[in-house]
Amino acid sequence: MRIILIKNPRNMNNSTSMKRFLAVAGPGLVVMLADTDAGSIITAAQSGAQWGYRLLLLQIILVPILYTVQELTVRLGLVTGKGHGDLIKLHFGSKWAWISVGTLLLACFGALLSEMAGLAGVGMMYGIPEWLTMAAVVIGLSIMVYTGSYRSVERIAIFFGAFELVFLVVAWKAHPDLSAVRKNLLNIPLADPKYLYLVAANIGAVVMPWMVFFQQSSVVEKRLQASDLGAARWDTAIGAVLTQLVMAMVLIAAAATIGKSDSQVSLDTVQQISEAITPYLGENFGRLLFGMGIVGASLVAAIVVTLTAARALGEVMGYQHSLEQSPKESPWFYGVYTASLVLGAVFIVSGVNLVTLGVAVQVMNALLLPIVLTFLYLLARRLPDAYRLKGWYARVTATIIGITVVLGVYAAIMGIFDGS
């Protein structure tokens, strides 16, 4: 097996190497920041409120799992120059491509509703009506895409995603008991089904089907080459650490506040989490910090899932699907993007039951995850020999994918019974 070495950034004294790394970086950071979306934050908060710090170690373990899956998407995009839907269509036919992408569209729309609900919740915290928040989101994100290029959209997404780092301040302000952290870190109640459910939910919240499609399409649209693999891997690794750090900070904040007083408090929405956690942080300051984090997480995820839907549909239908083209050149791409935003806003304003819908989206993700990850694995096994997934690493990757799929489905099934 040929091993492709990744250069240590500390050895990148050559300014040309560093400039190239900065030019390559972006898709991994964006997709990883989007991974910590409103649904993931709810999962992390529930974990800390109900089980203290007993799920904190899992957040660390999930870093290499997340990296392993997303690294395959980078490898496929850089070596083949094609998006995920394109490769499925090429190797397995249009039927399987439509099955994969068709289900993905529903998952993307469900995720978009979660992000918009998070944004609406922040608006309500400050007395802004839902319709006004949704109008601002639709108009703002539409202007961003209609007037920008891929690189400008990438920079905007990273800017908003960086707001998530305020959760580090939130965790610090919550004053966690370090002795309690050490005591509970390895106190793992594996015999408790409620604990196992949250283990599964956390794993299911790490690898999202739309992440695979987005990152692969992004490295293609950014016109990166196989020679950029090392830098792209570092981009992905740094993003994986950041997203799990945010998850860990939300968990710590919830454990240090809600978990010490009322672990049974309802945490089904972002607004409920904010109402439960901000009194411990100072009403105004805590609300501001939490609101900034949710806005950043929800906006970057909304950008990612809408672009993923528009790109993936273009890959199977054959229409142009690039941000480097104008709306006149790619009317279907921009039309699908805009329609997704408008439809999502209408659902939020209409008052649909988002908790019930969340269970349905979880089931959809569970159905899609086995399809997406199986294709991801099979496609990586068909790459040219120098980049092909094989040997011991292929076996380790297959195990990671298998565990992720099983626990993701388990979380969805438990979600159905819990929501019934």
ROFIRO-300084 format. One line per field, with one value per residue (C-alpha): residue in one letter; x, y, z. Coordinates in nm, 2 decimals. Layout:
BEGIN
r = a;...
xx = X;...
yy = Y;...
zz = Z;...
This chain:
BEGIN
r = m;r;i;i;l;i;k;n;p;r;n;m;n;n;s;t;s;m;k;r;f;l;a;v;a;g;p;g;l;v;v;m;l;a;d;t;d;a;g;s;i;i;t;a;a;q;s;g;a;q;w;g;y;r;l;l;l;l;q;i;i;l;v;p;i;l;y;t;v;q;e;l;t;v;r;l;g;l;v;t;g;k;g;h;g;d;l;i;k;l;h;f;g;s;k;w;a;w;i;s;v;g;t;l;l;l;a;c;f;g;a;l;l;s;e;m;a;g;l;a;g;v;g;m;m;y;g;i;p;e;w;l;t;m;a;a;v;v;i;g;l;s;i;m;v;y;t;g;s;y;r;s;v;e;r;i;a;i;f;f;g;a;f;e;l;v;f;l;v;v;a;w;k;a;h;p;d;l;s;a;v;r;k;n;l;l;n;i;p;l;a;d;p;k;y;l;y;l;v;a;a;n;i;g;a;v;v;m;p;w;m;v;f;f;q;q;s;s;v;v;e;k;r;l;q;a;s;d;l;g;a;a;r;w;d;t;a;i;g;a;v;l;t;q;l;v;m;a;m;v;l;i;a;a;a;a;t;i;g;k;s;d;s;q;v;s;l;d;t;v;q;q;i;s;e;a;i;t;p;y;l;g;e;n;f;g;r;l;l;f;g;m;g;i;v;g;a;s;l;v;a;a;i;v;v;t;l;t;a;a;r;a;l;g;e;v;m;g;y;q;h;s;l;e;q;s;p;k;e;s;p;w;f;y;g;v;y;t;a;s;l;v;l;g;a;v;f;i;v;s;g;v;n;l;v;t;l;g;v;a;v;q;v;m;n;a;l;l;l;p;i;v;l;t;f;l;y;l;l;a;r;r;l;p;d;a;y;r;l;k;g;w;y;a;r;v;t;a;t;i;i;g;i;t;v;v;l;g;v;y;a;a;i;m;g;i;f;d;g;s
xx = 0.00;0.14;0.13;0.07;0.25;0.10;0.34;0.34;0.23;0.52;0.76;0.58;0.85;0.83;0.59;0.48;0.37;0.18;0.01;-0.10;-0.24;-0.44;-0.56;-0.67;-0.83;-1.20;-1.43;-1.33;-1.38;-1.71;-1.86;-1.74;-1.87;-2.20;-2.19;-2.24;-2.59;-2.90;-2.98;-2.63;-2.63;-2.96;-2.81;-2.50;-2.71;-2.93;-2.62;-2.48;-2.81;-2.90;-2.56;-2.32;-1.98;-2.03;-2.06;-1.76;-1.51;-1.73;-1.69;-1.31;-1.34;-1.57;-1.29;-1.10;-1.43;-1.56;-1.22;-1.20;-1.54;-1.48;-1.13;-1.27;-1.49;-1.19;-0.99;-1.27;-1.32;-0.96;-0.87;-1.18;-1.28;-1.64;-1.91;-2.06;-2.38;-2.18;-1.97;-2.26;-2.43;-2.11;-2.03;-2.37;-2.62;-2.89;-3.14;-2.90;-2.80;-3.17;-3.23;-2.93;-2.99;-3.37;-3.35;-3.07;-3.30;-3.55;-3.27;-3.14;-3.48;-3.53;-3.20;-3.28;-3.60;-3.39;-3.15;-3.43;-3.61;-3.29;-3.26;-3.63;-3.58;-3.30;-3.51;-3.80;-3.55;-3.53;-3.89;-3.84;-4.14;-4.07;-4.18;-3.93;-3.64;-3.73;-3.76;-3.41;-3.26;-3.41;-3.31;-2.96;-2.86;-3.01;-2.81;-2.50;-2.52;-2.66;-2.38;-2.09;-1.84;-1.76;-1.47;-1.68;-1.95;-1.69;-1.54;-1.89;-1.97;-1.65;-1.71;-2.06;-1.93;-1.66;-1.94;-1.97;-1.65;-1.84;-1.95;-1.59;-1.68;-2.02;-1.85;-1.60;-1.87;-2.06;-1.77;-1.75;-1.62;-1.30;-1.30;-1.65;-1.52;-1.24;-1.47;-1.74;-1.53;-1.48;-1.80;-1.98;-2.32;-2.33;-2.61;-2.86;-3.06;-3.12;-2.75;-2.69;-2.96;-2.77;-2.44;-2.61;-2.76;-2.42;-2.27;-2.56;-2.52;-2.15;-2.17;-2.45;-2.53;-2.52;-2.16;-2.03;-2.20;-2.10;-1.73;-1.68;-1.86;-1.67;-1.32;-1.43;-1.58;-1.26;-1.07;-0.83;-0.60;-0.48;-0.15;-0.36;-0.46;-0.22;-0.34;-0.70;-0.66;-0.53;-0.83;-1.06;-0.87;-0.87;-1.24;-1.31;-1.13;-1.31;-1.66;-1.62;-1.46;-1.78;-2.00;-1.78;-1.82;-2.20;-2.21;-1.99;-2.20;-2.52;-2.36;-2.23;-2.56;-2.88;-2.73;-2.67;-3.02;-3.29;-3.18;-3.54;-3.60;-3.73;-3.46;-3.63;-3.57;-3.29;-3.51;-3.57;-3.20;-3.14;-3.41;-3.26;-2.90;-2.87;-2.99;-2.66;-2.45;-2.62;-2.94;-2.83;-2.46;-2.56;-2.84;-2.61;-2.34;-2.58;-2.76;-2.44;-2.34;-2.68;-2.69;-2.34;-2.42;-2.76;-2.64;-2.34;-2.55;-2.83;-2.58;-2.43;-2.75;-2.92;-2.61;-2.59;-2.94;-2.90;-2.57;-2.67;-2.99;-2.78;-2.54;-2.82;-3.02;-2.73;-2.79;-2.51;-2.46;-2.17;-2.14;-1.89;-2.17;-2.43;-2.80;-2.86;-2.61;-2.74;-3.11;-3.20;-2.92;-3.01;-3.38;-3.35;-3.14;-3.39;-3.70;-3.55;-3.50;-3.85;-4.02;-3.83;-3.93;-4.30;-4.29;-4.14;-4.39;-4.68;-4.62;-4.56;-4.47;-4.09;-4.04;-4.25;-4.08;-3.74;-3.81;-3.91;-3.59;-3.39;-3.55;-3.47;-3.11;-3.09;-3.23;-2.99;-2.67;-2.63;-2.68;-2.43;-2.16;-2.18;-2.14;-1.86;-1.67;-1.73;-1.62;-1.30;-1.22;-1.24;-0.99;-0.65;-0.40;-0.21;-0.52;-0.74;-0.88;-0.73;-0.55;-0.58;-0.70;-0.99;-1.09;-1.07;-1.28;-1.54;-1.57;-1.61;-1.88;-2.06;-2.07;-2.19;-2.47;-2.59;-2.59;-2.74;-3.03;-3.06;-3.09;-3.36;-3.57;-3.54;-3.64;-3.96;-4.06;-3.96;-4.17;-4.47
yy = 0.00;0.34;0.58;0.95;1.15;1.46;1.74;1.88;2.24;2.33;2.24;2.46;2.73;2.78;3.06;2.90;2.59;2.79;3.00;2.68;2.53;2.85;2.84;2.47;2.51;2.59;2.30;2.10;2.39;2.48;2.14;2.06;2.39;2.31;1.97;2.14;2.26;2.33;1.95;1.87;2.14;2.01;1.66;1.79;1.99;1.69;1.48;1.72;1.79;1.42;1.25;1.52;1.46;1.09;1.15;1.40;1.13;1.02;1.37;1.31;0.96;1.09;1.31;1.04;0.87;1.20;1.25;0.90;0.93;1.28;1.21;0.96;1.23;1.45;1.17;1.09;1.46;1.54;1.23;1.20;1.56;1.46;1.51;1.22;1.20;1.20;0.91;0.70;0.76;0.67;0.35;0.22;0.38;0.65;0.45;0.43;0.79;0.90;0.69;0.84;1.20;1.18;1.08;1.33;1.61;1.53;1.50;1.84;2.00;1.85;1.98;2.33;2.34;2.27;2.55;2.80;2.70;2.77;3.12;3.19;3.09;3.34;3.61;3.53;3.56;3.93;3.98;3.96;3.78;3.46;3.60;3.89;3.66;3.42;3.71;3.84;3.49;3.42;3.76;3.76;3.41;3.47;3.79;3.61;3.33;3.54;3.80;3.59;3.33;3.00;3.16;3.45;3.21;2.99;3.29;3.41;3.06;3.04;3.38;3.28;2.94;3.11;3.24;2.89;2.94;3.16;2.83;2.81;3.12;2.98;2.67;2.88;3.10;2.80;2.72;2.34;2.14;1.99;1.72;1.62;1.61;1.37;1.16;1.11;1.10;0.73;0.65;0.50;0.33;0.11;-0.10;0.19;0.20;0.58;0.64;0.42;0.61;0.93;0.76;0.66;1.01;1.17;0.94;1.00;1.37;1.35;1.21;1.37;1.24;1.59;1.64;1.37;1.54;1.89;1.85;1.63;1.89;2.17;2.04;1.98;2.33;2.48;2.30;2.13;1.85;1.52;1.70;1.90;1.59;1.66;2.01;1.91;1.64;1.89;2.12;1.83;1.73;2.08;2.11;1.77;1.89;2.23;2.08;1.83;2.10;2.30;1.99;1.93;2.29;2.28;1.95;2.10;2.41;2.21;1.96;2.24;2.43;2.23;1.89;2.01;2.13;1.98;1.71;1.65;1.99;1.98;2.05;1.98;2.32;2.58;2.83;2.58;2.53;2.90;2.96;2.68;2.77;3.15;3.22;3.06;3.27;3.61;3.68;3.94;3.83;3.46;3.52;3.72;3.45;3.17;3.35;3.43;3.06;2.94;3.20;3.10;2.73;2.76;3.00;2.80;2.48;2.64;2.75;2.40;2.20;2.43;2.43;2.05;2.00;2.23;2.07;1.70;1.74;1.90;1.60;1.35;1.58;1.71;2.09;2.33;2.36;2.59;2.91;3.03;3.06;3.34;3.28;3.31;3.03;2.80;2.89;2.55;2.56;2.90;2.82;2.51;2.69;2.98;2.75;2.55;2.87;3.00;2.67;2.62;2.97;2.90;2.58;2.77;3.06;2.81;2.67;2.31;2.08;2.08;1.82;1.56;1.66;1.62;1.25;1.20;1.37;1.15;0.84;0.98;1.04;0.68;0.55;0.76;0.71;0.33;0.42;0.71;0.55;0.22;0.40;0.61;0.30;0.12;0.42;0.46;0.10;0.18;0.47;0.44;0.22;0.51;0.65;0.34;0.24;-0.11;-0.32;-0.27;0.08;-0.04;-0.29;-0.02;0.22;-0.05;-0.11;0.26;0.29;-0.02;0.11;0.45;0.31;0.07;0.33;0.59;0.35;0.26;0.63;0.68;0.38;0.49;0.84;0.70;0.52;0.82;1.05;0.83
zz = 0.00;-0.10;0.19;0.12;0.39;0.54;0.61;0.96;0.94;1.18;0.90;0.65;0.68;0.30;0.24;-0.09;0.10;0.36;0.09;-0.09;0.23;0.29;-0.07;-0.03;0.32;0.34;0.24;0.54;0.78;0.64;0.64;0.99;1.13;0.96;1.13;1.47;1.37;1.58;1.60;1.72;1.98;2.11;2.13;2.32;2.56;2.64;2.69;2.95;3.12;3.16;3.21;3.33;3.19;3.12;2.74;2.72;2.63;2.34;2.18;2.17;2.03;1.76;1.61;1.43;1.32;1.16;1.00;0.86;0.68;0.54;0.43;0.18;0.03;-0.01;-0.17;-0.42;-0.52;-0.57;-0.76;-0.98;-1.02;-0.98;-0.72;-0.52;-0.72;-1.04;-0.93;-0.81;-1.15;-1.34;-1.15;-1.04;-1.28;-1.28;-1.07;-0.76;-0.81;-0.80;-0.49;-0.31;-0.42;-0.39;-0.03;0.03;-0.08;0.19;0.45;0.34;0.37;0.71;0.83;0.68;0.89;1.20;1.12;1.04;1.36;1.55;1.39;1.45;1.82;1.86;1.70;1.94;2.24;2.13;2.04;1.67;1.50;1.31;0.97;0.99;1.09;0.80;0.55;0.66;0.63;0.28;0.14;0.30;0.19;-0.16;-0.21;-0.08;-0.35;-0.64;-0.61;-0.49;-0.61;-0.44;-0.26;-0.13;-0.01;0.16;0.34;0.46;0.58;0.78;0.93;1.05;1.16;1.37;1.60;1.73;1.92;2.17;2.32;2.47;2.66;2.75;2.90;3.09;3.23;3.35;3.59;3.55;3.84;3.72;3.99;3.87;3.51;3.61;3.83;3.56;3.25;3.27;3.47;3.17;3.24;2.94;3.08;3.08;2.75;2.79;2.80;2.50;2.31;2.36;2.26;1.94;1.90;1.93;1.68;1.44;1.49;1.38;1.03;0.83;0.47;0.33;0.46;0.22;-0.08;0.01;0.08;-0.23;-0.46;-0.29;-0.35;-0.72;-0.75;-0.60;-0.87;-0.63;-0.75;-0.62;-0.53;-0.28;-0.08;0.21;0.27;0.22;0.48;0.73;0.65;0.73;1.05;1.19;1.11;1.29;1.60;1.60;1.56;1.84;2.06;2.02;2.10;2.41;2.52;2.49;2.68;2.96;2.98;3.01;3.26;3.48;3.49;3.40;3.49;3.85;3.91;3.68;3.44;3.35;3.20;2.84;2.58;2.25;2.10;2.09;2.27;2.56;2.59;2.60;2.86;3.08;3.06;3.04;3.39;3.51;3.28;3.35;3.17;2.91;2.86;2.85;2.61;2.38;2.38;2.33;2.06;1.87;1.88;1.75;1.48;1.36;1.37;1.20;0.92;0.81;0.82;0.62;0.36;0.33;0.31;0.05;-0.17;-0.13;-0.24;-0.55;-0.64;-0.59;-0.79;-1.07;-1.07;-1.14;-1.37;-1.56;-1.52;-1.45;-1.07;-1.00;-0.80;-1.06;-1.31;-1.32;-1.25;-1.63;-1.70;-1.42;-1.36;-1.22;-0.97;-0.83;-0.86;-0.64;-0.39;-0.36;-0.36;-0.07;0.14;0.06;0.13;0.46;0.57;0.49;0.70;1.00;0.98;0.93;1.28;1.18;1.47;1.45;1.73;1.54;1.22;1.38;1.45;1.09;0.97;1.20;1.04;0.70;0.79;0.92;0.59;0.39;0.59;0.51;0.14;0.13;0.34;0.16;-0.18;-0.02;0.08;-0.25;-0.46;-0.25;-0.33;-0.71;-0.71;-0.89;-0.69;-0.54;-0.37;-0.34;0.00;0.08;0.33;0.70;0.66;0.45;0.72;0.99;0.78;0.71;1.08;1.16;0.89;1.01;1.37;1.26;1.05;1.32;1.59;1.37;1.28;1.65;1.75;1.48;1.60;1.96;1.85;1.70;2.01;2.23;2.01;2.00
